Amino acid sequence: MYPTEFRYTKEHEWVKLDSDVAVVGITDYAQHELGDVVYVELPAPGTKVEAGQAFGTVESVKSVSEIFSPVSGEVVEVNAALSDHPESINQDAHGAAWLARIRAANAKSEIAALMDAAAYEAYIAEQQKEASA
């Protein structure tokens, strides 16, 4: 279910390294938990971000959730299509609905510290078990 070439955070973001640029999005699990996404706020290109720090928000009919950067660096591009079609996050969270591209300062080490797909799936299963207990 979760692409094996991605790495995942406990805050439900995914990251894929493309050369020295980290492509960031929210996971399918996150979009499912949010419900219908109605608005996305993303930083302007040139914004400096720190790993683990909030850099935007995703608003759904249920709530507003912060988006946390999985890597430190500079935003080089945001997915402008999301301003007109935020609902595409619900349709293709792991593909066309990426959020930002970040030129990462220490991408390899920061990404290596994140969960792989199998660990993320186990993490979700544990969260769901705790929520239903």
Beta strands, then each sheet from edge to edge (+ up, - down):
strand 1: 7-8
strand 2: 13-18
strand 3: 21-26
strand 4: 37-41
strand 5: 48-49
strand 6: 54-60
strand 7: 64-68
strand 8: 73-78
strand 9: 100-104
sheet 1: 1+ 2- 3+ 9- 8+ 5-
sheet 2: 4+ 6- 7+
end
